[in-house]
Amino acid sequence: MNILGIDEAGRGSVLGPLVIAGVVIDKRKEAVLDNMGVKDSKKLTPKRREVLSRKLKKMFDYDTVIYSAQDIDELRAKGVNLNEIERKGMQELLEKLDFDKAIVDAVDVKPQRFEDRLKRATGCDVTAEHKADDKYIEVSAASIIAKHTRDEAIAEINKYFEDVGGIGSGYPSDPTTKKFLSNYTYNEMPGFVRKSWSTVAKLKDVQTTLI
């Protein structure tokens, strides 16, 4: 049986893309992945994610859907929330890849609702669960590809801002990211900043008040 695992990286980030990855794995290969050390990407170092991501891409059929910061801002401006954006990305992978069963990391507080919507939209055999990246090795594999793809994107952006201390991880809690954002007014923010995020939108409110 071929199982499609799907996971994302960058959901809560204020900088850079949201990456959704899907990888199709023959269930008989689960032991091989286990021996390789495949696990939830958050439990791996960046270097280990890089090594495993390259191996997984060579071994299995995979694909990614990437939403830039501008894509996310434009969709949110149209009333599409982040859960819907992720659902659309996962649905795209379900429609593009060939598999028998899919397991996705549910982003909805109600995983059954998320699962039902994907099933209705695609007609596929889908299971959606919270923490699926920690429970199912296929989803762990997808999380590694998604996270490494995003790591590469952030590293590429960082190259251009090394002289000002870099952009950090891109997450609102990162002091380096917060310092980077403080260098700009709302209207000056680079294109890789999610201007619809509350962290950034608050700057617009403050600056409008000061005018």
C-alpha positions in Angstrom: 0.0 0.0 0.0 1.3 3.5 -1.0 0.7 6.0 1.8 0.8 9.8 1.2 2.0 11.8 4.1 1.3 15.6 4.1 2.6 18.2 6.5 3.5 21.9 6.4 6.3 24.3 7.6 6.1 28.0 8.3 2.5 28.3 9.4 3.1 30.7 12.2 6.0 32.6 10.7 5.8 36.3 9.9 8.5 36.1 7.3 8.9 33.9 4.3 6.8 31.1 2.7 4.4 28.5 3.9 5.5 25.2 2.5 3.2 22.2 2.3 4.9 18.9 1.3 3.6 15.5 0.3 5.6 12.3 0.0 4.3 8.9 -1.2 5.8 5.9 0.7 5.3 2.2 0.2 4.2 0.9 3.6 6.8 -1.8 3.3 9.5 0.9 3.5 8.5 2.2 6.9 11.2 0.1 8.7 13.8 1.6 6.3 12.7 5.1 7.2 12.8 4.3 10.8 16.4 3.0 10.4 17.3 6.2 8.6 16.2 8.2 11.6 13.1 9.8 10.0 11.1 11.6 12.7 9.2 14.8 13.2 11.3 17.5 11.6 11.2 19.6 14.8 13.3 16.9 16.6 16.1 17.1 14.0 18.9 19.5 13.5 18.9 21.6 10.3 21.8 19.6 8.9 20.1 16.3 9.6 16.9 17.6 7.9 19.0 18.6 4.9 20.5 15.1 4.6 17.2 13.3 5.1 15.3 15.6 2.8 17.7 14.8 -0.1 17.5 11.1 0.5 13.7 11.1 0.7 13.4 13.1 -2.5 15.6 10.5 -4.3 13.8 7.5 -2.9 10.1 8.5 -3.2 7.6 10.5 -5.2 6.9 13.9 -3.7 5.7 17.4 -4.4 5.4 20.7 -2.6 2.9 23.6 -2.6 4.5 26.9 -1.7 2.6 30.1 -0.7 4.7 33.2 -0.6 4.1 35.9 2.0 2.3 37.9 -0.7 0.2 35.0 -1.7 -0.9 34.6 2.0 -1.6 38.3 2.4 -3.7 38.4 -0.8 -5.7 35.4 0.1 -6.4 36.7 3.7 -7.5 40.0 2.2 -10.1 38.0 0.3 -11.3 36.4 3.6 -9.5 33.1 3.2 -8.1 32.1 6.6 -4.9 30.3 7.2 -6.6 26.9 7.8 -8.3 27.3 4.4 -5.1 28.2 2.7 -3.5 25.0 4.1 -6.5 22.9 3.2 -6.3 24.2 -0.4 -2.6 23.3 -0.6 -3.1 19.9 0.8 -6.0 19.3 -1.6 -3.7 20.2 -4.4 -1.2 17.6 -3.4 -4.0 15.0 -2.9 -5.1 15.7 -6.5 -1.6 15.6 -8.0 0.1 12.6 -6.4 -0.8 8.9 -6.8 -1.4 6.9 -3.6 -3.8 4.5 -1.9 -4.3 6.3 1.4 -3.3 9.7 2.7 -2.5 10.9 6.3 -2.3 14.6 6.9 -1.4 16.7 9.9 -4.7 18.4 10.8 -4.6 22.2 11.2 -8.2 22.5 12.3 -9.0 22.3 16.0 -11.5 19.7 14.9 -9.5 17.2 12.9 -12.6 15.2 11.8 -14.1 18.3 10.2 -10.8 18.9 8.4 -10.7 15.3 7.3 -14.3 15.4 6.1 -13.7 18.5 4.0 -10.7 16.9 2.3 -12.6 13.7 1.6 -15.6 15.6 0.1 -13.3 17.7 -2.1 -11.1 14.9 -3.4 -12.9 11.6 -2.9 -9.7 10.3 -1.5 -9.1 8.0 1.5 -7.8 10.6 4.0 -7.0 10.5 7.7 -6.4 13.8 9.5 -5.0 13.9 13.0 -3.3 16.3 15.3 0.4 15.6 15.8 0.4 13.2 12.8 4.0 14.2 12.1 4.9 12.6 15.4 2.6 9.5 15.0 3.1 8.5 11.4 6.5 8.1 9.7 5.0 9.1 6.3 4.0 12.5 7.7 7.3 12.8 9.5 9.0 12.4 6.1 6.7 15.1 4.6 7.5 17.4 7.5 11.2 17.0 6.8 10.9 17.9 3.2 8.6 20.9 4.0 10.9 22.2 6.8 14.1 21.8 4.7 12.4 23.6 1.7 11.5 26.5 4.0 14.9 26.5 5.7 16.5 26.9 2.3 14.2 29.8 1.4 14.9 31.6 4.7 18.7 31.0 4.3 18.5 32.6 0.8 16.8 35.7 2.2 19.2 35.9 5.1 22.1 36.2 2.7 20.9 39.6 1.6 20.6 40.9 5.2 23.7 39.6 6.8 25.1 43.1 7.2 22.2 44.1 9.4 22.2 41.0 11.5 20.0 38.8 9.3 16.3 38.1 9.6 16.4 35.2 12.1 14.0 32.3 11.9 11.1 34.4 10.7 8.9 33.6 13.7 7.5 36.5 15.8 9.0 35.2 19.0 12.6 35.3 17.5 14.4 38.5 18.8 16.4 38.7 15.6 13.2 38.7 13.6 11.6 41.3 15.8 14.7 43.5 15.5 14.7 43.1 11.7 11.0 44.2 11.5 11.7 47.2 13.7 13.9 48.6 10.9 10.9 49.3 8.7 7.7 51.2 8.6 4.6 49.2 7.6 4.7 50.5 4.0 8.5 49.8 3.7 8.3 46.1 4.6 10.0 43.8 2.1 7.9 41.5 0.0 8.7 38.4 2.0 7.0 39.9 5.1 3.4 38.8 5.8 1.9 42.2 6.3 -1.4 40.7 7.3 0.2 39.2 10.5 -0.9 41.0 13.7 2.8 41.5 14.5 3.2 43.7 11.5 -0.4 45.1 11.2 0.0 46.6 14.6 2.9 48.7 13.3 0.5 50.2 10.7 -2.0 51.1 13.4 0.7 52.8 15.5 2.2 54.7 12.6 -1.3 55.8 11.4 -2.0 57.2 14.9 1.3 59.1 14.9 0.5 60.8 11.6 
